[in-house]
Amino acid sequence: MDLTTHLVLAGRLLEVCGLPGGGAVYAVLPEMDVKPAHYHRQFANILIYQPTIIDAAIEILRRPEVSRREFATLRAALAPAVADLAADLDRLRAGGKVEKAAVREAFNRHYCVTRLAEGLETFFAELDRAIPYLGASIREPTTDRAAAAVAFLSHTYFLTYTYPPMPFLPFSPMAAQQIAFVEAVDYFEFKGIFARPGHPEAEAFRWTLLEAPDLWDLAVSVADEPDPVIRRRMLEQDGKPLQPVALVKAMIERLGALCPGIEHAAVEKGVQGYLRYLGCVQVVHADREHRFLRRLEGGILRAATSRFGRGGGRA
């Protein structure tokens, strides 16, 4: 999917969680890894790197230059911090006994701040393209960490429709991919509608998803849930906003389910690391959020196959 579609879907996820719409911009920030070319769609979609990226983005987006869209001024103001990060990295690399993990962490901090600052004009230009779908309020970015995490992670989750990321590196090299979706649609025709801005089929696809009330309904069916404890818990939550930490957990577990042959331990590490980052140490039940995502996946499949189903696509 293209970045406008990522933003639209992220905006709706924020809405059903009761989170500020200004978090939508984080759904486009994974494009920071376009340089160098061999990082693209890899670095920013690795779960263990995402907290570092989000923290760097929050620090940058809270600066007043961002609200004023003074990006050159912002880069000048950030230059001393970027130089300090580079110096820290050089010192670690020069040390003979420094652990590789420490060098990697320092490299990531420097890389993230540098690339986010370099790409801000592009990110906000993409954000403006989503205003007709989500409204002008998304132009003011939030620094709410939960909103940032939901939107940023949603990019990796929805990327599985058009490009299989490997979110569980280094614990697992398995790629997450919507295999059933690809089997049901003319894959390259579907991908092709996102190849140029303003494609009418891409716009129609986005509006189909946005205007399907059942996909975003906070009442999630539990009639077929056999476990009475889970059913009672979901009924107590019925109609309330989704829980952001539970949605994060559910998206990571869905990514794991889309990785053929992945070990459960790798998925658990992904969940635990993200929830710790969000300050959550208690048990998180995500049964309702799982059902919500599966319903959404079904809606995306229906919307795509109605136009691009195999044998019924458009030339």
N, C-alpha and C positions, 0 to 999 in steps of 0.2 A: 504494500500500500504506500501511497505517497504521504508526505508530511502533513498535508491538510487533513487527510483522513485520520492519521494518527492523532492530530490535535482534536478533531471532532470527537473521536471515541474517548480520548482522555478527558475532555471536557464533560462528557456525559457521566463518566465514572466518578469524577469529582462531585458532580451534582447529586448522584444517588448516595454518595457518602456524606453529603452535607458539608463538603469542603469548599474553600474559596475557588472560584473559577480562574483566578489569576495563577493557579498552579498549572494551567494547561501548557504554558511555555516549556515546562520541564519535559514534555513529551517530544519536543523537537531537539532538545539538547544532545541526545545520543549522536546526532550528526556531527558533533565535535570531532569524531574520530575519522573524518574523511582524509585527514593528513596525519601521518603518511598513508599512502594508498593501501598498504597491506594491513593496516589497522581497521579499515572501514568495515562496519557492521560486526566487528569482533570485539574490540577493546571495550566500548561503552555498553555492550550487551552481556558482558561477564558480570555476574551478580556480585562477586566480591569486590569489584572495582566501583560499583555504583554509589555506595555511600561516600567515597572520596569525591566523586564527580558532583554529587548533590551538595555536599558541604561547600565545595569550591563555588558552585553556582549560587548558593544562597548568599555567600559572602559578597559575590559580585553583584547580584541582582538587588541587594538591599542598598546599594550606593545611590546617592541622589542623581548622579550622571545618567543612570539607567532610565529613571523617570523622565528625564529631559531629553533622552535619546542622544546624548552627547558622547558618542562612542570613542571618538579620537581622544577627547579629554579624559575619558575613563581609562583608556589604555596608558596614557601618559601618567595618570595617578597610580596605576598598578605597577608601573615599570620597576620601582624600587623593590616591591614585594616579589616580583618575578625574578629579579636579580638575586635576591636573598635565597629564594628557593633553588635557583641554579647553583649558587655557591654551596648550599647545603648538600646538594647532590654531588657536586665535584669533590667535596671533602669526604663524603662516604665512599665514593668510588676510589679515592686515593688511599683509603685505609685498608690495610691488609687483612684485618680480622673481622671486618664488618659482615654481618649476615646478609645473604642475598635478599632476604625479605625486606630488610631495612632499606637497601638500595632501591628495590622495586617500589616501596612505598614513597620514598623521596622523589623518584622519577615520576610516579603517578601524580603527586601533588603539583610538581612543576608543569607537567604535560597538561593537566586539567585546567589550571589557571590560565596558561598560555593559550590553549586552543579555545577555551570558552570566551576569553577576551577578544581573540581574533575573529570569532564567528558571530558576535552579537548582532551585527547588522543583518546577516543572513537569517539568524534565528527569529528576529522580530519581524522581518519581512514575511517569513512563513507564518508567523502568528497573525499578522494582519489579514492573510488570506482566509483564516478561519473565522474572522469576525462576522461575516454574513450568516454563519451557522450558529455561533455561540454568543454573539453580542459583544459590544465594545468593552465590557468590563474585563475581559481577558487581557486587555492591553497592560494592565497594572499587575505586574508579577507579585505573587505572595512569597513570603519566606517561611511559610508554614511547612515544617518538615514532613508531616504526614501527607499533605497535598503533593509536595514535591516527589515523594517516594511513589505514591500511587500513579502519578502521571508519567514519571520517568520509567518505572517498571512496565507500565502498560505498553510502551513502545516496543520493548522486547517481546512481550506477550503477543501483540498484534502483528509483529514482524513475521511470525511463524506462517502467515498466510502467503507471503510473497518471497521470503528469504529465510532459510533455516539457521537461526543463530545457535551458538554453543554456550548457553548461559552458565553452565556448571563447571567450566574450566576453573582451576586445574584438576578438580576432583573427578570430572568425567568429560570425555571428548564428544559425547553424544550430542547430536544436533536436534533441536526441537522443531518439529515440522507438522503441519496440518495435512497429514497423508490422505485422510478420507476426503478432505476438501479438494485437494489436487486431483484425486481420482474422479471427482464429481463434476469438475468444471474444465472448460478449455483454458488451461493454466496460462498459456502465453497471451491469449486474447484478454484474459482478466488482468494480467500484469500490464498489458499494453495500455489500458485506459488511464494508468497513472503516469505514463511516460511524458506527458506534456501538461502544463497547467491549463485549467479550464476545460478539460475534455468533458463533453456533455454526459458521457456514460459514467464518468467518475462522480460528477455532481449528482446525477440521478441516484447512484449507489449510496452516496452519503445521506441524501435526503430520505431515501427508503429506510435506512437504519435509524435516522433521527426521528422519523415520524411513525415508527412502529411502537406504539405505547406499551405493548406487551413486553418488549425487550427491556424496558427501563422501569417496569412496574416493581414497586417495593414489596408487593404481595407475592411471595414465592410459594408455589404449591408444595405442600408436604404430604399430600394424601397417600402417596405411595411409599412413605418412609416407614420401614418396619420397626425401627427402634423407638420405643415410646419416649425415652429420655431425650433423644435427639429431636423427635417430633414436637415434644412439649417446649423444648428450648427454642426451636424455630418459630413456633406459634407465638411465643412471648415476644419475639423480635419482629413479628409480621407487621409490615407497613412502616417500620422505622428505617432510618438511613442505614445503609450498610456500614459495618465497622471497618475503618481503614486498615488496621493491622490484620484483620481477618481477610480482607480483600487482597492485601499483599501476600499473605500466606497462601490463599487460594490460587492466585496467579502463578506463584512459584510452583506450587504442586501441579497445576495444569501444565506448566512448561515441562515438568518432569514426566507427566503422563504422555506428553508429545515427543519424548525422547525414547525411541525404541531401545530396549535393553539396558536402560540406565539402572544403576544400583540405587536402592532406596536411601542409603547413607549419604549419597551425593546431594539428593534433593533435600534431605533433612539439614545438611550443612548450609544449603542455600537459604532455607527458611529461618534457621536459628540465627544466622549472621544478620539477616535483614531485620528480624524482630528485635535483636539486641540493639541494632543501630537506632531503631525507633523507640528504644527505652522500654520495651515490653519483655518482661521476664516471666509473666504468668502464662498458664495454659491458654491457648487461643483456639476457640471452636470456630471453624470456618465452613460448616455444613451448608448454611444458608448462602454464603458467598459462592461456594462451589456450584450450587444449583443455579444461582444467578448467572455465573459465567457460562455454564453449559447451555443455558437457555439463550444467552447472547450469541454463543458460537453457532447454535442452531439457526438463529435469525440471520447471521452473516452468511451461512451456507445457503439458506433459502433465497436471500437477496441476490447472491451471486449466481446460483443455478437458474434462477428465473430469467436471467439475461445471458448467462455464459455457460449454461449446462452443456455437457458434451452432446454434440449433435444438434443443439438448439441455439448456439451462440450467434452473434451478429457479425457480419463480415466487416 
